[in-house]
Every structure is written in C-alpha cells, then in structure tokens.
Amino acid sequence: MAGATLFLPFLPMLPTQILLNNILYDISEVPIPLDKVDTIIIRPRGNPLKSHANPVLTLEPLFIQRANARPRPARPLI
C-alpha cells in the first residue's frame, strides 16, 4: 500500500488505516504458533507422491496432445 502512493495521485489509504489494518491482521495471526497439534498429525506418513505418480504419468500425454491440437473454428451463435 505504501508503494502505491508513488504511482497514484491520491492516497489509497491513510497511514492510520494502514497501521490499524496491520495490527488487526497481526492480532488475528497470534494463535497460529500457539496451536497444539495432535500427535497423529506430527508423525510422518511416508511419501504421498508415489500414489500420484501413476495417474500423472498416464494422463500427461493426453493433456500434452490436447494442448498441441489445433483449435476448432468457432461456430456461429445463430
């Protein structure tokens, strides 16, 4: 917001509005580091990418072929 004042002929927000906005956002973010995480979530589950590799490798050629296809001409609306 402060950088926008260099390019705009008006102030998008007053300095007090910017400070109030920042303090309200900061207050809303305080509980995040204080959150207690369950022990089930803390333990690693392994590599989830193995289950995604097969569909990606099989569907990727279809998407590449579709992306390289020539576009169809537009049909008239009437």
C-alpha positions, -999 to +999 in steps of 0.1 A: +000+000+000+028+024+008+044+018-026+012+025-044+014+062-033+044+067-056+023+059-086-012+072-077-021+108-075-041+101-043-035+081-011-053+048-013-054+045+025-044+069+052-014+060+073-036+053+104-058+030+083-027+011+072-014+008+108-049-003+120-051-029+093-017-043+101-023-045+138-057-062+133-041-087+109-012-093+134-036-099+162-055-125+142-023-144+134-011-147+170-030-180+177-013-199+149+021-206+165+003-213+198-019-240+184-015-276+198-010-302+171-023-337+176+003-364+179-012-383+149-005-354+126+030-349+139+042-384+128+053-385+091+031-407+069+056-416+042+059-404+007+024-394-007+039-387-042+041-425-050+003-427-052+001-398-076+029-408-099+010-434-119-021-412-128+002-383-137+024-404-160-006-419-177-027-387-181+002-364-190+005-375-227-033-369-231-030-334-218+001-326-239-017-340-270-048-319-263-027-287-257-009-291-290-041-298-310-053-271-334-082-251-321-116-257-337-132-228-355-159-210-336-195-220-346-220-192-352-244-185-324-275-184-346 
